[in-house]
Amino acid sequence: MCSAVSVLGVGTAAGADDVGWRVVEHLHRRFPDGPGRGLSCRRVMAELMVALATAPAAVIVDAACAGGRSGEIYRLTTADLTRLPRRFISSHGLSVAEALALAGALEQVPPELLIYGVEMGAPPRTARLKERVVTALAAEIQAVITAYQRTGRLRFPLSP
């Protein structure tokens, strides 16, 4: 059996920026003995970098500001991060993409890594991110982790 997958929720307590934390909390409540390990990261550089350095496989969940519909889910790989438009903005001083670039330069990116971005949308919708988005995303991530336990590969589902 494969090692546990670290589910890393990045965010702050400001508005919908806590979506990563909420997904980690939901997974822990729904699957307390599941194969995933959750961690809520407040400081992208300090906490995320340390978590990535020790994870054999990781799923990152963060809020995004890319101009899409509030609650829209972006599914990204590390290769996708190099092609992101400049408008794909993190709500943090250092974006997840920048943290992963630095981790890559230090050879500390897990061999298996997926990134989920959840569109925060424009105010006032940011504060009203639906619980159904968190629930659906947590269920998808649990399915990804379950498949990883069988195959040793992290892959997005074919049809979300």
Beta strands, then each sheet from edge to edge (+ up, - down):
strand 1: 5-10
strand 2: 36-41
strand 3: 57-64
strand 4: 73-76
strand 5: 112-119
sheet 1: 2+ 1+ 3+ 5+ 4-
end
